[in-house]
Amino acid sequence: MVRSFYDVLNDPVGVNWGTFGHTLDYVPLFSNVPFDKNIISNNEIFSIFEIY
């Protein structure tokens, strides 16, 4: 689920798995947080990439 979620955002954002793969390592840290908040946190990460 998480992989497909990132794959969908990957194309428009233009970020590949190699450049921010280390960021995905921190995803399990949000495993104890409700899934909605998890998506918000991930979107914030992508927003940073979109700015640059």
PyMOL commands that place a pseudoatom at each C-alpha (Angstrom):
pseudoatom trace, name=CA, resn=MET, resi=1, chain=A, elem=C, hetatm=0, pos=[0.000, 0.000, 0.000]
pseudoatom trace, name=CA, resn=VAL, resi=2, chain=A, elem=C, hetatm=0, pos=[2.735, 2.439, 0.938]
pseudoatom trace, name=CA, resn=ARG, resi=3, chain=A, elem=C, hetatm=0, pos=[4.837, 1.469, -2.086]
pseudoatom trace, name=CA, resn=SER, resi=4, chain=A, elem=C, hetatm=0, pos=[1.976, 2.056, -4.530]
pseudoatom trace, name=CA, resn=PHE, resi=5, chain=A, elem=C, hetatm=0, pos=[1.130, 5.309, -2.728]
pseudoatom trace, name=CA, resn=TYR, resi=6, chain=A, elem=C, hetatm=0, pos=[4.660, 6.575, -3.326]
pseudoatom trace, name=CA, resn=ASP, resi=7, chain=A, elem=C, hetatm=0, pos=[4.712, 5.232, -6.904]
pseudoatom trace, name=CA, resn=VAL, resi=8, chain=A, elem=C, hetatm=0, pos=[1.641, 7.314, -7.746]
pseudoatom trace, name=CA, resn=LEU, resi=9, chain=A, elem=C, hetatm=0, pos=[3.255, 10.479, -6.385]
pseudoatom trace, name=CA, resn=ASN, resi=10, chain=A, elem=C, hetatm=0, pos=[6.659, 9.646, -7.830]
pseudoatom trace, name=CA, resn=ASP, resi=11, chain=A, elem=C, hetatm=0, pos=[5.867, 10.511, -11.455]
pseudoatom trace, name=CA, resn=PRO, resi=12, chain=A, elem=C, hetatm=0, pos=[4.381, 14.011, -10.956]
pseudoatom trace, name=CA, resn=VAL, resi=13, chain=A, elem=C, hetatm=0, pos=[6.923, 14.963, -8.312]
pseudoatom trace, name=CA, resn=GLY, resi=14, chain=A, elem=C, hetatm=0, pos=[9.785, 13.678, -10.439]
pseudoatom trace, name=CA, resn=VAL, resi=15, chain=A, elem=C, hetatm=0, pos=[11.549, 11.993, -7.527]
pseudoatom trace, name=CA, resn=ASN, resi=16, chain=A, elem=C, hetatm=0, pos=[12.905, 8.494, -7.982]
pseudoatom trace, name=CA, resn=TRP, resi=17, chain=A, elem=C, hetatm=0, pos=[13.343, 5.796, -5.324]
pseudoatom trace, name=CA, resn=GLY, resi=18, chain=A, elem=C, hetatm=0, pos=[17.113, 6.240, -5.347]
pseudoatom trace, name=CA, resn=THR, resi=19, chain=A, elem=C, hetatm=0, pos=[17.186, 9.912, -4.374]
pseudoatom trace, name=CA, resn=PHE, resi=20, chain=A, elem=C, hetatm=0, pos=[14.904, 9.715, -1.341]
pseudoatom trace, name=CA, resn=GLY, resi=21, chain=A, elem=C, hetatm=0, pos=[15.086, 6.013, -0.533]
pseudoatom trace, name=CA, resn=HIS, resi=22, chain=A, elem=C, hetatm=0, pos=[16.670, 6.908, 2.793]
pseudoatom trace, name=CA, resn=THR, resi=23, chain=A, elem=C, hetatm=0, pos=[13.543, 8.908, 3.636]
pseudoatom trace, name=CA, resn=LEU, resi=24, chain=A, elem=C, hetatm=0, pos=[11.394, 5.780, 3.266]
pseudoatom trace, name=CA, resn=ASP, resi=25, chain=A, elem=C, hetatm=0, pos=[13.444, 4.174, 6.037]
pseudoatom trace, name=CA, resn=TYR, resi=26, chain=A, elem=C, hetatm=0, pos=[11.753, 6.541, 8.474]
pseudoatom trace, name=CA, resn=VAL, resi=27, chain=A, elem=C, hetatm=0, pos=[8.221, 5.558, 7.388]
pseudoatom trace, name=CA, resn=PRO, resi=28, chain=A, elem=C, hetatm=0, pos=[7.990, 2.770, 10.029]
pseudoatom trace, name=CA, resn=LEU, resi=29, chain=A, elem=C, hetatm=0, pos=[8.368, 5.487, 12.667]
pseudoatom trace, name=CA, resn=PHE, resi=30, chain=A, elem=C, hetatm=0, pos=[4.848, 6.602, 11.743]
pseudoatom trace, name=CA, resn=SER, resi=31, chain=A, elem=C, hetatm=0, pos=[3.442, 3.065, 12.000]
pseudoatom trace, name=CA, resn=ASN, resi=32, chain=A, elem=C, hetatm=0, pos=[1.997, 3.858, 15.438]
pseudoatom trace, name=CA, resn=VAL, resi=33, chain=A, elem=C, hetatm=0, pos=[0.276, 6.966, 14.054]
pseudoatom trace, name=CA, resn=PRO, resi=34, chain=A, elem=C, hetatm=0, pos=[-3.183, 6.828, 12.404]
pseudoatom trace, name=CA, resn=PHE, resi=35, chain=A, elem=C, hetatm=0, pos=[-2.903, 6.282, 8.653]
pseudoatom trace, name=CA, resn=ASP, resi=36, chain=A, elem=C, hetatm=0, pos=[-4.442, 9.682, 7.872]
pseudoatom trace, name=CA, resn=LYS, resi=37, chain=A, elem=C, hetatm=0, pos=[-1.679, 11.458, 9.777]
pseudoatom trace, name=CA, resn=ASN, resi=38, chain=A, elem=C, hetatm=0, pos=[0.837, 9.187, 8.056]
pseudoatom trace, name=CA, resn=ILE, resi=39, chain=A, elem=C, hetatm=0, pos=[-0.326, 10.444, 4.654]
pseudoatom trace, name=CA, resn=ILE, resi=40, chain=A, elem=C, hetatm=0, pos=[-0.136, 14.047, 5.861]
pseudoatom trace, name=CA, resn=SER, resi=41, chain=A, elem=C, hetatm=0, pos=[3.439, 13.517, 7.019]
pseudoatom trace, name=CA, resn=ASN, resi=42, chain=A, elem=C, hetatm=0, pos=[4.361, 11.946, 3.675]
pseudoatom trace, name=CA, resn=ASN, resi=43, chain=A, elem=C, hetatm=0, pos=[2.745, 14.801, 1.762]
pseudoatom trace, name=CA, resn=GLU, resi=44, chain=A, elem=C, hetatm=0, pos=[4.804, 17.278, 3.758]
pseudoatom trace, name=CA, resn=ILE, resi=45, chain=A, elem=C, hetatm=0, pos=[7.937, 15.393, 2.701]
pseudoatom trace, name=CA, resn=PHE, resi=46, chain=A, elem=C, hetatm=0, pos=[6.881, 15.583, -0.951]
pseudoatom trace, name=CA, resn=SER, resi=47, chain=A, elem=C, hetatm=0, pos=[6.030, 19.269, -0.578]
pseudoatom trace, name=CA, resn=ILE, resi=48, chain=A, elem=C, hetatm=0, pos=[9.662, 19.880, 0.365]
pseudoatom trace, name=CA, resn=PHE, resi=49, chain=A, elem=C, hetatm=0, pos=[10.786, 18.092, -2.799]
pseudoatom trace, name=CA, resn=GLU, resi=50, chain=A, elem=C, hetatm=0, pos=[8.305, 20.058, -4.920]
pseudoatom trace, name=CA, resn=ILE, resi=51, chain=A, elem=C, hetatm=0, pos=[9.741, 23.347, -3.626]
pseudoatom trace, name=CA, resn=TYR, resi=52, chain=A, elem=C, hetatm=0, pos=[13.171, 22.349, -4.857]
for i in range(1, 52): cmd.bond("trace and resi %d" % i, "trace and resi %d" % (i + 1))
show_as sticks, trace
zoom trace
